[in-house]
Amino acid sequence: MKEKKVAFVTGASSGIGLDTAMKLIEKGFTVYGAARRTVLMEPLLKKGGKTMFLDLTDAESVRKCVQEVIETEGRIDVLINNSGYGLGGGIENVSIEDAKRQFDVNVFGLAEITRLFLPYMRAQHSGTIINISSMAGRFSSPFLGWYHASKYAVEALSDSLRMELRPFGINVVIIEPGLIKTDWGVIT
């Protein structure tokens, strides 16, 4: 019997993350959906997915999620880094604390969960990491400077990671959505 592939989706409480998790279940994956707003993941549970609390700004929360998936499944095939939010306002009007939180969720949280799953993908000689960036990682506009900066960082990290991991059979993909009807400005 062929082993089911295991996928982990961050920001699975709404929008792109929830839709992606649901589609992966339909395709036969074992799916772990993770987010801060776990109450919103009821549809994922009903469809057969597994839900987890995840706060990407808390290293222990990230570690616990990775550990639980590996202990339960023994593998990870697809990591979808979807969590993120948009922070609007002029560069001078957004506090550095708020700007750092934007980077903690959109960049450093993505990097940490990726870093912790990588040894298992490398041992398998396979895996796919999908980083949900944004068209905003390709251009800039006024009053979204911190968001643009975080998505530019996701683009650069993804490009470097792709080159680093290619010899290990691990794919790194960037998806750059435009405007999507979702809770974009809400931390998930």
N, C-alpha and C positions, 0 to 999 in steps of 0.2 A: 504494500500500500504506500502510495506517495505521501510524503510528509507535507502538511499544509504550510504554506509560507506565512511568516509572521510579519505584520506591519504595525508600526507605532506612529500615531498621528498626534502632534501637539495642536493645541487650539481646536480641539474636536467638539467644542460646545456649540458652535454655530458656523454659519457661512461655509467657506471653502473646506475647512477642517471636517465639519460634520458631514457634508456632502461626500467628501473624499472617503472618509471612514465607511460610510454606508455603501458606496460603490465597491470598495475593496471587499467588504463582507459578501456582496453579491457575486464577486469574482472568486470566492472561495478562500480568501485569506482569513487567518486568525488575526483579529484587529483589536489593538489596544488604543482607545481614545483617551487622551489626557487633556485636562484643562483645570482652571481654577473653579469655574462655575459648573461643577459636576451635576447639579440638579438639571441642567439643560441637556444632558446627554442621555436622558431617558429613552429617546427613540433609538439610540445606538444600542443600549442594553436590550431593548425589545427585539431588535433585529439579530441579536446574538453576539454583539461586540462586548468587549470588556472595557470598563471605564476606570480611570484613576485620577486622583487629585494630583495636579502638577503646578507648582509655582516656579517658573524658570528663573526667578530672582533668588531662589533659595537652593543652595547647593545640595543640601540634605534631601530636599524634595526630589530633585533631579536624580540623585544617586539611588534613592529608594525605588523610583519608577524603573530605572534600568535594571537594578538588581532583581526586582520582582519578575520582570519579563524574562530575563535570562534564567532565573531559578525555575520558573514555571514552564517555559517553552524550550530552553536550551539553545535558542538561536534568535537572530533578528535578520530579516531579509530586506525590509524596506523601512526607512526612517523618513517621515515626512515632517519637516520643520515648518509648520504653518503658523504657530503662535506669533502674534505681533499686533501692534496697534499704531495709530497715527497720532502724532502730537502736533497740533497747529499753533501758530503764533510766530511773531517776529523773533529772530535770533536773540535780540536784546531783551525781549519781554518774557521769554521762557526761562525759568530758573535753571541753573546748572543741575540742581537735584532732579528736576523733571526730565531734563535732557539725558542725564545719566540713567534714569529709569528706562527711558526709551531705548537706550543702547543695551541696558541689562536684559530687557525682554527680547528685543529684535535681533541683537547680535551676540552678546555674551551667553545668554541662555541657550541659543541655538548652537553656539560653539561648544558649550559644556556637555550638552546631551549627546552631541555628535561625538565628541572626544571619548565619552564613556561607552558608547556603543561600538566604536571602531575596533577595539581589540577582538571582539566577537566576529565582526564581519571579516576582519583580516584572517582570523583563524579558519573561517569557512571558505576563504578565497572567493567571496561573493558578497554582494549586497548593493543596494541602491539607496542613495541619500538624495532626497528631493527637498530643496530649499525654496520656499515660497518667498520670493523677493517682491518686486513691483516694477512697473514701468517707471516709477519714481526713483529707481536705482540707476536710471539711464539719462535722466534730465533733472533740472532743478527749477523751482518756481518760488515766488515769494511766500512767506508765511508758513512754509513746510520744511524749512531748512534742516531741522533736526531729524525729521522723518526721512528726508532725502539722504542725509548723511548716513543714517543707520542702514538704509537699503543699498547705498553704494558700498558700504562695508560688507553686507551680505554677498553682494556680487563678487567683490574681490576675494573674500574668504572662499567662496564656492569655486572660483576659478583656480585658486592655488590648491585647494583640496583635491579638485579633479585631477590635477597633474601629479600630486603626491600619491593618490590612491589607485591610479590606473594600473600600476604594476601588480596590485593585489586583487585585481578583478572586481573592484568596487567602483560603481558609477556614481557620479555626482551631477545632478540635474538642477537647473535653475528654472523656475517658472515665474514669469513677470506679468501678473494680471494687471489690467487697467482698472477702471471703475467697476466695482462689484457691489451689489446691494447686500450689505452685511453690517455687523456691529463693529465697523472698522476702528472707531475711536474708543472702543472699550477694551480694557486689558482682559485677555482670556487666559 
